[in-house]
């Protein structure tokens, strides 16, 4: 092998290494940006879930109150129907 061939191979090797390094850095940057976007979307979803939990009550907590309202309405209907 001549010195020119060795220099050409080293130049080619250096070019490939630089290209692969650049491509890897670019790809990692895209992944990082995608993760940030996904993380922001997940945080927004959790905020919406927390807001819903804080603003609304659970159905099982309301069932007893609804039952009492229904019983009271039933008694009122009974009284109204007997007073006719």
Secondary structure, DSSP 8 states (H G I E B T S, - for coil): --HHHHHHHHHHHHHHHHHHHHHHHHHHHHHHHHHHHHHHHHHHHHHHHHHHHHHS--HHHHHHHHHHHHHHHHHHHHHHHHT-
